[in-house]
Amino acid sequence: MIVDISGLLPRPTPATRAAREVVVRYSSAALVNHCERSYLWSASLGRMKQIPYDAELLYVASMLHDLGLVAAFDNHRAPFEDAGVQVVRVVARISAEALH
């Protein structure tokens, strides 16, 4: 089965824009590409297996899932996934404020 990547991308929203903006600003190109591939693989699998998913939520989670590995968000007292959650909270707040 061939999947058209452009058909997998979520529509632009404050949350998707903020998530990508944060990743691009603080991550290497390799990590940005890894995050985008994570989304595309997950969305492709969902489409092929006919598993419903929220494209916006999946994209934001995919883009932010490894930010705890980036020096700007590294926290020597917490696991990287916990540090990443703090970033997600900030992006969620920014996105919510953009809606108002």
Secondary structure in CASP SS format (residue, H / E / C, confidence):
PFRMAT SS
TARGET T0000
AUTHOR 0000-0000-0000
METHOD secondary structure of the structure
MODEL  1
M C 1.00
I C 1.00
V C 1.00
D C 1.00
I H 1.00
S H 1.00
G H 1.00
L C 1.00
L C 1.00
P C 1.00
R C 1.00
P C 1.00
T C 1.00
P H 1.00
A H 1.00
T H 1.00
R H 1.00
A H 1.00
A H 1.00
R H 1.00
E H 1.00
V H 1.00
V H 1.00
V H 1.00
R H 1.00
Y H 1.00
S C 1.00
S C 1.00
A H 1.00
A H 1.00
L H 1.00
V H 1.00
N H 1.00
H H 1.00
C H 1.00
E H 1.00
R H 1.00
S H 1.00
Y H 1.00
L H 1.00
W H 1.00
S H 1.00
A H 1.00
S H 1.00
L H 1.00
G H 1.00
R H 1.00
M H 1.00
K C 1.00
Q C 1.00
I C 1.00
P C 1.00
Y C 1.00
D C 1.00
A H 1.00
E H 1.00
L H 1.00
L H 1.00
Y H 1.00
V H 1.00
A H 1.00
S H 1.00
M H 1.00
L H 1.00
H C 1.00
D C 1.00
L H 1.00
G H 1.00
L H 1.00
V C 1.00
A H 1.00
A H 1.00
F H 1.00
D C 1.00
N C 1.00
H C 1.00
R C 1.00
A C 1.00
P C 1.00
F H 1.00
E H 1.00
D H 1.00
A H 1.00
G H 1.00
V H 1.00
Q H 1.00
V H 1.00
V H 1.00
R H 1.00
V H 1.00
V H 1.00
A H 1.00
R H 1.00
I H 1.00
S H 1.00
A H 1.00
E H 1.00
A H 1.00
L H 1.00
H C 1.00
END
